[in-house]
Amino acid sequence: MNSELMNITEKILCFPTPARAYLAEILLESLDYEEDFTVSKECLHEINRRCQAIDSGKVKLIPGDAVLKKIGEKYL
């Protein structure tokens, strides 16, 4: 790795977690897949069903940290 990339990496690692997650997402999205992958009709149907349930308010999303805390309380 060149020194400029090392410097950038060191700076980014000092960013708050949400900022690093955002940057990671952007970098992953920037990777160009050589082959497209297919999603089955069943999976697309399930994705749409879940998105509609969220958008309509039929289901309540729970923050990940709350879920992990509850699991920790139950099993640890």
N, C-alpha and C positions, 0 to 999 in steps of 0.2 A: 504494500500500500504506500502511496506517496505521502509526503509530509502534509500537503494541503488537505488531503482526505482525512488524515489522522487528526489534524487540528479541528476540522469540522465535526468529526465524530466526538471528540472530547467535549466540544461546546454543546452539541446536541444532547449528550448524556447528562448534562447539567440542567436541562429543561425539565419542567414539571411533567409528571406522568401523562396527563392528558395531551400535552403538546407533543411528547414523544410518540404517543399512540397515533395522533393525527398524522405526523410525519411518516410513521411506518405504513399507515394505510395509503397515503399518497404514493409512497415509493413502491409498494406492492402493486397498486393499480397501474403504475407506469410501466411495469414489466409487460412485455408483449409476448403473449403465448403464441407459439408457432402453430399449434393446432387448437382449433376450437373444440370445446367439449360440449357434449349434448346433455340435456337434462330431460329425463323422462316426463311424459305427460302427467303421470301420477305425482311426481315431485312438484311440477309446476302448479298443479291443482292444489296441492297441500300448501305450497308457499302462498298462493293467492288467498286460500281460505284463512290462513293464519294472519296475513296482512289485513284482510277485511275484518277479522275479529278484533284486531288491535285498533284499527281505524274507527270502528263502530263503537268501541268502548265495551264490547262484550267480555274482553279479558283485560286484566290489570297486569301491567308489566311490573316486575320487582327488580330493583337495582341489584347487580351482581354482588356487591359487598354485603347487602342485607341477606342474600341467599347463603353466601359463604359463612356469615356469622351464625345464622340459624343452624346450618349443618354442623359447624364447629360446636355449638352448644349441645346439639343432640348426640354427636358421635365422639367428641373429644373429652 
